[in-house]
Amino acid sequence: MQSRNSNRRPGMTLLEMTVVILVLLTLIGVLFIGARAWKKGSDRAACILNLRNFQQAVRSYANINALNPNSPAPGLRSQIVGFGKFMENEPVCPSGAGLYTAPDPDTIPDIGVVYLSCPNIAKAGSTDHFPVQHNDW
């Protein structure tokens, strides 16, 4: 007497193939979510570093020129950014939001006051591109 399974060939059924595809799609979805979160975090870190570097350049310029906080400094950005100056290039937000904005009129900021602001704050209303600790800037 022959058994019922003797005519079956080895291989995957359609149901097994569907389960494998669904598992792979789920793993790919999780990967994309993680990559998006990583990109957002790295953009935030790079943005805060840009703000800090520009802040240090403003402080250096003020110290070299004996300027006190709240002193007027017309054309401050042009004194800091350029070839052979404190910063070679104008800082740009890495999230693609654009150039940073400075206060008008140009004045040397108080200690603990961030000079530039990220355009991401104005566009999206998000403050995640703003440093949490900046008291000693």
Secondary structure, 3 states (H helix, E strand, C coil): CCCHHHHCCCCCCHHHHHHHHHHHHHHHHHHHHHHHHHHHHHHHHHHHHHHHHHHHHHHHHHHHCCCCCCCECCCHHHHHECCCCCECCCCEECCCCEECECCCCCECCCCCCCCCECHHHHHHCCCCCCCCCCCCC
